[in-house]
Amino acid sequence: MNGLALLIPLALLMGLIGLGAFFWALRKGQFDDLEGAANRILIDEDGPAE
């Protein structure tokens, strides 16, 4: 029972830290361009091979 008294607040603290990290990344624009990286690999920037 003593272990639960330590693990439950620790789990809540870690959850709040994760939630804070998510909101920080959201505010910094980490999730703004979801399609750009996926489409960038399809764009051929090099000319034809000679």
RAWO-V362709 format. One record per residue. N is the residue number from 1. OMEGA is omega in whole degrees, 0 to 359 (999 if undefined). Layout:
BEGIN
n->{N | N}
omega->{OMEGA | OMEGA}
END
This chain:
BEGIN
n->{1 | 2 | 3 | 4 | 5 | 6 | 7 | 8 | 9 | 10 | 11 | 12 | 13 | 14 | 15 | 16 | 17 | 18 | 19 | 20 | 21 | 22 | 23 | 24 | 25 | 26 | 27 | 28 | 29 | 30 | 31 | 32 | 33 | 34 | 35 | 36 | 37 | 38 | 39 | 40 | 41 | 42 | 43 | 44 | 45 | 46 | 47 | 48 | 49 | 50}
omega->{178 | 179 | 179 | 179 | 177 | 187 | 181 | 176 | 178 | 178 | 178 | 178 | 179 | 176 | 178 | 177 | 177 | 178 | 177 | 178 | 178 | 180 | 177 | 179 | 178 | 180 | 180 | 176 | 182 | 186 | 183 | 186 | 182 | 184 | 186 | 181 | 180 | 181 | 183 | 181 | 182 | 183 | 180 | 181 | 179 | 175 | 179 | 180 | 182 | 999}
END
